[in-house]
């Protein structure tokens, strides 16, 4: 911190400014002064130089000292500069108004030399302390931003690792979850969704099949036809997935609350927006536009838009991918099957947007393809 302090003096009377100039020259303090005869000149100086304190008269032609105080307190860059008001007025109402506007101190003219110097020292100390606090806040903000960035990065890593765990559980090697995430993102972008929605969709869509970790291997990995009972059990992966993502065990929630706050919260918090979207996708990504899907038989726009998007890109990816029981389809063959599902399996408008973006979807497969045609 520099020892030299910059002071601004504002008064329309040249002789008053000269007295203040001599006071500054002879006070033996490491202070530098600038002297203005109008409020407009003072405001121009304030935006040019970083001052530590302002000393102003009230009775100034055109714009007065009250206007200067109001302008400074309304400006984020100037609001923390101390203001000492000098006036010959004895009006108590005016003094209250000056202080209410945000003046730091008020002195009546004529001002004794030592009184003004004492008030200047006090105002400068106030400014030094406020600068120190502002610096500490900036440091803390930086630490919080960095910590938030680290937490967001860790959150993304956990989501992707969890999604990959579900993928391997289903014997799906390769980049299925990456293709679903990028394809869903591309579809959302083409339909004009905002950036926040697109980012959440990108992070949550890989978790669509996480509920399959609750399905027994003998059913999940069965190569032959499934019995009706086995098919029904497979379909429960949607409900299992929602339960995992929306309703974590209470013991985990309580432990997290203790770690975060040192105490138990009175009530459980609602799921985060990320977990709300992830759980909706997990539950509803097998619903169909005509209401023939599962688990709830939702139809049309009653199906959350994020689930409709993931349903579409997931089916496309399944068609394009090689499985033990089928070869991978070409893009043309997969698109032909999707078209047949317009209005019954898929949202027609969404399907058209997806097909319009087919070249971009193919770029996703070029980057993340494995056993695709």
Beta strands, then each sheet from edge to edge (+ up, - down):
strand 1: 5-10
strand 2: 31-36
strand 3: 53-57
strand 4: 82-87
strand 5: 105-108
sheet 1: 2+ 1+ 3+ 4+ 5+
end
